Amino acid sequence: MSTPLPGSASPIRSRAIPARPVHGGLREAEACTLGLDPSEVLDFSASVNPLGPSPRVRDTLARLDPSAYPDPDCAALREALARLHGVPASRILVGNGSTELIHLTPRALGRPGDYAVVLTPTFGEYEAACRFTGLEVVEVRASQERDFWWDMDEACHVFAEEAPALVFLCNPNNPTGVYLDRRAVRRLLDEAPDATLVLDEAYAPFVETPWPCLDMVENGRVVVLRSMTKDGALAGLRLGYAVAREDVIERLRALQPSWSVNAAAQAAGLAALTDVEHLARARAEVRRAIAYLREALRDMGLYVAPSLANFVLTEVGDAPAVRLALLRRNLCVRDCTSFGLPTFIRIGARRLPDCQRLVTALRDALGRE
């Protein structure tokens, strides 16, 4: 994704075919190159449930028969999600992670040459999905000077100038943790009258007081994305879903490959939804970890973005070097260079003792007393 001058909040046009987006998660090959045992590395780079999958998920997977084809309609999981959210199952499409759904959206709802506005810095798959479909991408980039809150007036000006077909908003945002309220999101929707708003709520389950947004899909111009990877700790299985009006879901479904969601992912998703106590414990663990990290990092004199998600963004200087220094200590954080933030790292919430170990190592790596 193209990068503006420091402090710029101006729109940025991106026309080049992007490289594959960079993601969090420890790469085994890198660990082995450094002489590390991947199983001994604490991974703070992937922001998932710090308690891991529910025991019910593990039990379900242990009993799974892998010889049977998965349900191509994900009917049982869609019905369970429909009950959870109080919407018809016909308004839900389950995908092979929310990333599959991100890539389906511009194919189904855009045309080559259309404009898409992406509120950045953010998840790289939005731009990649649009560019691979032939859409022109315009960024509205938030700056550190505004604590990474977007300038809504600037965004609305871009909408008026470009008349986008799609607007992508990650809420709370990855990697900044900024969480727009209903009024701000409604303004984005109203000021882009010809656009479909893709509202990615991958990290919303960890927001302490989230606001309900699913009623917004009624007008047919909102697609809400959820990832079961984060709250369910199912990253290895790839599972997410979209909520939208029936006609929009039909357009997305028409482009989805058969058997996109495997049987293990469907079964795990169903099991995870039954264990509400596990998620409640995870949320409490996240709150403790984030409070500790925020205070400890600020005590080191570091800038910490005002995140409401299950991770913190902090400025450390040379992010790639700091990441490598921590990795040599068996700790993996997310270098945010790929977001256009080469002086920042993102730290996902883990159990409190793990966070304390990370803070000690970071203090040592930065030479802070």
Buried (B, 14 or more C-beta within 10 A) or exposed (E): BBBBEEEEBBBBEBEEEBEEBEBBEBEEEBBEEEEBEBEEBBBBBBBBBBBBBBEBBEEBBEEBEEEEEBBEEBEBBBBBBBEEBEBEBEBBBBBBBBBBBBBBBBBBBBEEEBBBBBBBBBBBBBBBBBBEBEBBBBBBBBBBEEEBBBBBEBBBBBBEEBBBBBBBBBBBBBBBBBBBEEEBBBBBBEBBEEBBBBBBBBBBBBBEEBEEBBEBBEEEBBBBBBBBBBBBBBBEBBBBBBBBBEEBBEBBBEEBEEEBBBBBBBBBBBBBBEBEEBBEBBBEBBBBBBEBBBEBBEEBEBBBBBBBBBBBBBBBEEBEEBBBBBBEBBBBBBBBBBBBBBBBBBBBBBBBEBBBBBBEBBBEBBEEE
